[in-house]
Each structure stands twice: as structure tokens, then as C-alpha cells.
């Protein structure tokens, strides 16, 4: 028992691969995903701060670094499965919360338990930092699926994941950092050369238009 087991578990996150059971040209671990999401969240937070928002950087970093720690107990659940219904997503969250709570109570010293129960809980909430996390998480997922589409992975799942990630990002289209993403970052992504470029660009423009935005990629 103790912090030793918590530190040891961090290496286990390197062995949990995202989107299991599907052929992928490039594997992404939960550990690498958490790092990338934190870096993306850092940039999005910078955009918001430049626009006059007050960012609680400590809270943002803690949310981003810890947001998928519970997958140590459950593994990664494919996005289309996890979000198949609100009820299913709620049940997944309950399982993760309960297993995280048991881990903290068993492995974290008593004087730190209340801190880690807070740090390891679901970070995607209505705070600015929670909304930035939601966007950063889906941007990384967008890039993971885009990488497979670009390499001509025949699995249709990656197109489904791309659409789901983009759909979630569009729900936050009023945020300054999301506007920046659609104006400057996504167009650069779609201008990279790959076989299915025209189809993916058409899907992206259609989704943006349906959300009430202006598509000019």
C-alpha cells in the first residue's frame, strides 16, 4: 500500500492502448494521450487568456493530466461505444468513479486522500478549465483518427471517431479557442495531402454548416 503503487501504476498507463481491437498504423497509449491533451489544453488556455479570460492554470493542468487515469481500471472504451447513449456513458462514469475511489482509499495515505479524490474525478465540467479539457481531449482524438485516415486505414471506425470528435468540438464553438481552432488549425490539417481528402473535407464542411458556422476550409 502507498504512493509507491500509485507511481508504479503510471507506467501501466503506457501499456493501455487506445481504440483496442482495431488495426492501427500508430498505437497511442493512455499515457501519451494524457500528455498530448495537456499540451493542447495549455495552448487553448493561452488563447482564452489572451482574449481576456481568467485561467486557473493549476486546475487546468490537473484536469488535463489526470482526466483518463480511471482507464487504468477499465481500459479504453471505443468512443462510439462509450457515447452510444447518455445512460451508457453515465454507467461508465459511475464505474470509473467507484473504482478510482476504492484505489485512492487503498493506496493513497489518509492525509492526501481528499486531494486525490478531487484530482482524479471527472474533469469535464462547466468551468472554463473543464470546457477547455473537453475540447483538448477531442482535438487529440481528431488528430489520432485523422492520422489513420491519412494513412488509408480501411477501418470505418476512424471516420466515425473523427465525426464524433468534431461534433463535440462544435458544441463549444462559442469559445474563443475553438474559433481559433476552426479558423487556423483545422484548415491546415485538411490541406495536408491524403487520398480521402475531398471526402473528409466535405464531411467537415457539412458538419460545420449544420452547426450554424461558416465553412470555408
Long-range contacts (C-beta under 8 A, 24 or more apart in sequence): 1-106, 1-107, 2-107, 2-109, 3-107, 3-108, 3-109, 5-107, 6-107, 6-108, 9-72, 12-72, 13-68, 13-69, 13-71, 13-72, 16-71, 16-72, 16-75, 16-76, 17-76, 18-76, 18-144, 19-76, 19-78, 19-79, 19-144, 19-157, 19-161, 20-75, 20-76, 20-78, 21-78, 22-78, 22-155, 22-157, 23-153, 23-155, 24-148, 24-153, 25-147, 25-148, 25-151, 25-153, 26-147, 26-148, 26-151, 28-144, 30-68, 30-71, 30-72, 30-76, 33-68, 33-140, 33-144, 34-64, 34-65, 34-66, 34-67, 34-68, 34-69, 36-140, 36-143, 37-64, 37-67, 37-133, 37-136, 37-137, 37-140, 38-64, 38-65, 38-136, 40-136, 40-139, 40-140, 41-132, 41-133, 41-136, 43-177, 44-132, 44-135, 44-136, 44-177, 44-181, 45-129, 45-132, 45-177, 47-176, 47-177, 47-180, 48-128, 48-132, 48-175, 48-176, 48-177, 51-176, 53-128, 53-176, 54-128, 55-128, 55-129, 56-127, 56-128, 56-129, 59-127, 59-129, 60-129, 60-132, 60-133, 62-119, 62-123, 63-123, 63-124, 63-129, 63-130, 63-133, 64-123, 64-133, 64-136, 66-119, 66-120, 66-123, 67-122, 67-123, 67-124, 67-133, 67-137, 69-100, 69-120, 70-96, 70-97, 70-99, 70-100, 70-120, 71-96, 72-103, 73-99, 73-100, 73-103, 74-99, 78-157, 78-161, 79-141, 79-160, 79-161, 79-164, 79-165, 80-157, 80-160, 80-161, 80-164, 83-164, 93-122, 96-122, 97-121, 97-122, 131-172, 131-175, 132-175, 132-177, 134-168, 134-172, 135-168, 135-169, 135-172, 135-175, 135-177, 135-178, 135-181, 138-165, 138-166, 138-168, 138-169, 139-165, 139-169, 139-181, 141-165, 142-166, 142-169, 143-189, 146-189, 146-200, 149-194, 149-196, 149-200, 150-192, 150-194, 150-196, 151-194, 152-194, 152-195, 152-196, 159-200, 159-203, 162-200, 162-203, 163-203, 163-207, 166-204, 166-207, 167-207, 170-207, 170-208, 170-211, 170-213, 173-211, 173-212, 173-213, 182-208, 182-213, 186-217, 187-217, 190-217
